[in-house]
Structure formats: C-alpha cells, structure tokens
Amino acid sequence: MNTIWSENIQGILNLDLSREMRFRDDRKELFLNLLGLKEGMTIVDIGCGPGTITRKLSKWLDQKSQIIGIDRDSNFINYAKEKAAIQGLNNICYYEGDALKLPLENNSVDSCISHTVIEHVPNREFLLEQKRICRSNGRVNVMYARPDKYIKTETDISLKQCEREKELLDKLFKGTEDIDKKNNIGKYWPDPVGLPKLFEETGFKNVQVDAIAVPIAIDDSRNCYDEKLAMVEAERQQMFEVIEMGLRINNNGLTDKELIELRQLIDIRFDKRISFIKEGISIWDYSILLMQIVSGMVE
C-alpha cells in the first residue's frame, strides 16, 4: 500500500479541488479538441490522483468510451473509486500502478493523458511506456504547468497571509524540506524545447505543442454568487488540509495554542474574503496558470 503522495506531498482534497478548477465544464470542448479525445475511445489518465479528470471525461464523453485511471497512491485510487460509484459513472475503472510500469497490455488504448506527472519521472521512460500501451495512431498527451509563466494579481485589498500566519506555517513544516527531494518531486522538469524533441526521438509522429491559459478568478461575472462562495470555501479547506498534512509529518511542529491561533488566522482571512462577496465588492485577486500540452501519435 503506497500513500506517500496523499499523506506527504498533496492531499486528496487539495488535488481534487485544484483540478476541478483547471478542468471546468465550460472548457469541455477546448480540452477535448486539444487532446484529440472523442466518443468511443479507450482513454487512460496516468497519475489520475483522486480521479478528477477521469470523472470529467466520463461525463463529457458517451458510455461507449472507456476511461481508465492509474495512480500509485492507494488513497487516491480508493477515493476515486468511491466518488465514481457515488456519481454512478460506470465507464471508469481504476488501477494502482507505476507510471513507468503501467498495468495494461501492449496496444490496448487509444489515448494516454497525464497532468503534472512528467516532471516527477524520467521523461524518456515515461513516454516509451505510454507508446507501448497505445494502439497504432493512438495519441499521447502530456500536460504540465509552467510556473515560470504564472500570473498572480496583487491588489491594495488582496487578503494576503499575515506575517504571523507565515511564521506558524514555516514552523509547522520546518525540517520537512527533504520529503520532496526524497520522492523526486520536480526532479525531471521537462525543458519546453527538449520535450517535443524527445517525442520525436522516441518515435512519435505528428508532434504538436499547445497551451491553455487557466484563469481562476472568484469575481469573474460568469461565477454565480454560490459559486464564488464555494471557491473561497474550497480554498479554505485546502489550507486546513495542508495543516493536517503538516501535523502528520511533523506532529511536534506547533503547540496546541499555536495550532488554534493558525486556524483562527486562516478563518479570519477567508471570512473577510467572503464578506466582500456578500457585500458585492470585487477585489480581483485572481491567478492565471499556463498549462502546456505536448502530444504525438504512435506509428
């Protein structure tokens, strides 16, 4: 049983909510077109995490499509199975497995997708394993975020973390810096030029490069009142999950008094953000993430 990622790197709620925001239903056609996904395909999502994207594809495509989610983290797979069952999504199956040793037969799928996985594994082996399981004319899509192209607004009334909140979080996670290094987090970050070249070197044809700008803006007029509140509450819950993860890793990091203080500071910050929404005040504290997509076809 492997639970390293969900318990030490990024929690289930944190990952599920962040992917929900990136793969919004109103961008369905954009994603399907750029990834070349069509009804009736067998599609595998490698590093599926809590199953967010697989559930999206199950709903976006017809029941003739077969969606497969693979992740090495047992907690993610169990959560994904439960959530798919609750939503009655019958065209998804999930497997625990390594991205470099996929539990699938040769030439068994029409498309492989992955999102923010390639930076954590040897790139060449990752592509070759997907090439192995893809049928002739199957397509491999690698999506990854570009933190060097990240945009985050800073306004006069942006609700930033106060110095005390930062201090307590730093104390909570002090001494845990080696966890990312130990688990190869970000060790294999792809070069924007080198990745499409690697697709060519490993025998893919029709190599393409695309990008999607993903805005996350609470005050966007396309978000209704309830959606705006839900976005703030989701971010609040993500922060609390981060704290719980920190306590598991470093249970002596904060005293009980400090823990209560940290949670109170977070609540104050997010309660203030909700008050702006209720008062109809837009502060435009948004972020824009650039997601790059490199894809290629199997001969």
C-alpha positions in Angstrom: 0.0 0.0 0.0 1.5 3.3 -1.2 0.2 6.5 0.4 3.3 8.7 0.1 1.9 11.4 -2.1 -1.6 11.8 -0.5 -0.1 11.9 3.0 3.1 13.8 2.5 3.0 15.8 -0.7 -0.5 16.9 -1.7 -3.7 15.8 0.0 -6.8 14.4 -1.7 -9.0 17.4 -1.2 -6.3 19.8 -2.3 -5.6 18.0 -5.5 -9.2 17.3 -6.3 -10.3 20.9 -5.9 -7.4 22.3 -7.8 -8.1 20.0 -10.8 -11.8 20.8 -10.6 -10.9 24.5 -11.1 -8.5 23.8 -14.0 -10.8 21.4 -15.9 -14.1 23.3 -15.7 -17.1 22.1 -17.5 -17.4 25.3 -19.5 -14.0 24.4 -21.1 -15.1 20.9 -22.1 -14.8 21.5 -25.9 -11.5 23.2 -25.6 -9.9 20.3 -23.7 -11.4 17.6 -25.8 -10.3 19.3 -29.1 -6.8 20.0 -27.9 -6.3 16.5 -26.5 -8.0 14.8 -29.5 -10.4 12.9 -27.4 -13.6 11.5 -29.0 -16.5 9.3 -28.1 -15.9 5.6 -28.2 -12.2 5.8 -27.3 -10.4 3.9 -24.6 -8.5 6.6 -22.6 -6.1 6.2 -19.8 -5.2 9.0 -17.3 -1.8 8.3 -15.9 -1.3 9.7 -12.4 -5.0 10.2 -12.1 -4.8 11.3 -8.4 -8.3 11.4 -6.9 -9.9 10.8 -10.3 -11.0 14.4 -11.1 -10.1 14.3 -14.8 -11.4 10.7 -15.3 -14.8 11.8 -13.9 -14.9 14.8 -16.2 -14.1 12.6 -19.2 -16.7 10.1 -18.2 -19.4 12.8 -18.2 -18.1 14.6 -21.3 -17.9 11.5 -23.5 -20.6 8.8 -24.1 -20.9 5.5 -22.3 -19.2 3.7 -25.2 -16.0 5.4 -24.1 -13.8 3.5 -21.6 -11.9 5.7 -19.1 -9.1 4.2 -17.1 -7.3 5.9 -14.1 -3.9 4.8 -12.9 -2.1 6.1 -9.8 0.4 4.6 -7.4 -1.2 6.1 -4.3 -3.8 3.8 -2.7 -5.7 6.6 -1.0 -6.2 8.4 -4.3 -7.4 5.2 -6.0 -9.8 4.4 -3.2 -11.2 7.9 -3.2 -11.6 7.9 -7.0 -13.5 4.6 -6.9 -15.8 5.7 -4.2 -16.6 9.1 -5.9 -17.2 7.5 -9.3 -19.6 4.9 -7.7 -21.5 7.6 -5.9 -21.9 9.5 -9.1 -23.0 6.4 -11.0 -20.1 6.6 -13.5 -20.0 3.1 -14.9 -17.5 3.6 -17.7 -14.4 4.2 -15.5 -12.1 1.7 -13.9 -9.1 2.4 -11.7 -5.8 0.6 -11.0 -2.9 1.1 -8.7 0.2 1.2 -10.7 3.5 2.8 -11.5 3.7 5.4 -14.4 6.8 3.6 -15.7 5.3 0.1 -15.5 1.6 0.5 -16.4 -0.7 -2.4 -15.6 -2.0 -2.5 -19.2 -1.4 -4.7 -22.2 0.5 -3.6 -25.3 -1.6 -1.8 -27.9 -4.6 -1.6 -25.6 -5.7 2.0 -25.5 -6.5 4.8 -28.0 -5.1 7.7 -25.9 -2.9 8.4 -22.9 -3.2 11.6 -21.0 -1.3 12.9 -18.0 -1.4 16.1 -16.0 1.6 17.3 -13.9 3.2 13.9 -13.8 6.1 14.1 -16.2 8.1 16.4 -14.0 8.3 13.7 -11.4 9.5 10.8 -13.5 12.3 10.1 -16.1 10.8 11.7 -19.2 12.0 9.2 -21.8 10.9 6.1 -20.0 7.5 7.8 -19.3 6.9 8.4 -23.0 8.0 5.0 -24.1 5.7 3.2 -21.6 2.8 5.2 -23.0 3.8 4.4 -26.5 3.8 0.7 -25.6 0.2 0.6 -24.5 -1.1 2.8 -27.3 -2.6 1.3 -30.4 -1.4 2.4 -33.9 -2.5 6.0 -34.5 -3.1 6.3 -30.7 -2.2 9.7 -29.2 -0.1 10.6 -26.1 -0.8 13.9 -24.5 1.5 15.3 -21.8 0.1 18.3 -19.8 2.2 20.2 -17.3 2.0 23.5 -15.6 4.5 26.3 -16.4 5.3 28.0 -13.0 7.6 30.4 -14.8 4.6 31.8 -16.7 2.3 32.0 -13.6 0.4 35.3 -13.1 -1.0 36.3 -9.7 -2.5 39.7 -9.0 -1.6 41.8 -6.0 -4.2 44.5 -5.2 -4.4 47.0 -2.5 -7.0 44.9 -0.6 -5.8 41.5 -1.5 -6.1 39.2 1.5 -2.6 38.1 1.9 -1.2 35.8 4.6 -0.1 37.9 7.6 3.4 37.5 8.8 2.2 35.6 11.8 0.4 33.0 9.7 3.5 32.6 7.5 5.6 32.2 10.6 3.4 29.5 12.0 3.3 27.6 8.7 7.1 27.8 8.4 7.4 26.4 11.9 4.9 23.6 11.2 6.9 22.4 8.1 10.4 23.1 9.5 12.6 20.0 8.9 10.3 18.5 6.2 12.2 20.0 3.3 13.8 16.7 2.3 10.5 15.0 1.6 10.2 16.4 -1.9 13.8 15.6 -2.7 13.4 12.1 -1.4 10.4 11.4 -3.6 11.8 13.1 -6.7 9.2 15.9 -6.7 10.0 18.1 -9.7 13.3 16.3 -10.3 12.7 15.7 -14.0 11.1 19.0 -15.1 10.8 19.0 -18.9 12.5 21.6 -21.0 10.0 23.4 -23.2 12.1 22.7 -26.3 13.5 19.4 -25.2 10.1 17.7 -24.6 8.8 17.9 -28.2 12.2 16.9 -29.4 12.1 13.9 -27.1 8.7 12.9 -28.6 10.4 12.9 -32.0 13.4 10.9 -30.7 11.2 8.2 -29.2 9.4 7.7 -32.5 6.2 9.7 -32.2 4.8 11.3 -35.3 2.7 14.5 -35.8 4.2 16.1 -32.7 2.2 19.1 -31.5 2.6 21.9 -28.9 -0.4 23.6 -27.4 -1.1 25.7 -24.3 -4.1 26.7 -22.3 -4.3 29.7 -20.0 -6.3 28.7 -16.9 -7.7 31.7 -15.1 -9.0 31.3 -11.5 -11.0 34.4 -10.7 -13.6 34.5 -8.0 -15.0 37.8 -9.1 -15.5 36.7 -12.7 -19.1 37.5 -13.7 -19.6 34.0 -15.1 -19.4 32.7 -11.5 -22.8 33.0 -9.7 -23.0 34.1 -6.0 -23.0 30.5 -4.7 -20.0 29.5 -7.0 -18.0 32.4 -5.6 -18.7 31.4 -2.1 -17.8 27.8 -2.9 -14.5 28.8 -4.4 -13.5 30.6 -1.3 -14.6 27.8 1.0 -12.7 25.3 -1.2 -9.5 27.3 -0.8 -10.1 27.5 3.0 -10.5 23.7 3.2 -7.3 23.2 1.1 -5.4 25.3 3.7 -6.8 23.2 6.6 -5.8 20.1 4.7 -2.3 21.5 4.4 -2.2 21.9 8.1 -3.3 18.4 8.8 -0.6 17.1 6.4 2.0 19.1 8.3 0.9 17.7 11.6 1.2 14.1 10.3 4.7 14.8 9.0 5.8 16.9 12.0 3.4 16.4 14.9 5.6 18.4 17.3 5.8 21.4 14.9 3.3 23.5 16.7 1.9 23.7 20.2 -1.8 23.3 20.7 -2.1 27.0 21.3 -0.2 27.8 18.1 -2.3 25.4 16.1 -5.5 27.1 17.3 -4.0 30.5 16.5 -3.1 29.4 13.0 -6.5 28.1 12.3 -8.1 31.3 13.6 -5.8 33.4 11.4 -6.9 31.4 8.3 -10.5 31.7 9.2 -10.2 35.5 9.7 -8.6 35.8 6.2 -11.2 33.7 4.4 -14.2 35.2 6.4 -13.1 38.6 5.2 -13.0 37.4 1.6 -16.5 36.0 1.9 -17.7 39.4 3.4 -16.5 41.1 0.2 -18.6 38.7 -1.9 -21.7 39.2 0.3 -21.3 43.0 0.0 -20.9 42.8 -3.8 -17.3 44.1 -3.7 -14.9 42.8 -6.4 -11.2 42.8 -5.4 -9.9 40.9 -8.4 -7.5 38.7 -6.6 -7.1 36.2 -9.5 -4.4 33.9 -10.8 -3.6 32.6 -14.3 -1.8 29.4 -14.9 -0.3 28.4 -18.2 -0.7 24.7 -19.0 1.5 23.4 -21.8 0.5 20.3 -23.8 2.9 18.3 -25.9 1.4 15.4 -27.9 2.3 12.9 -30.5 0.9 10.0 -32.5 2.0 6.4 -32.3 3.0 4.8 -35.7 
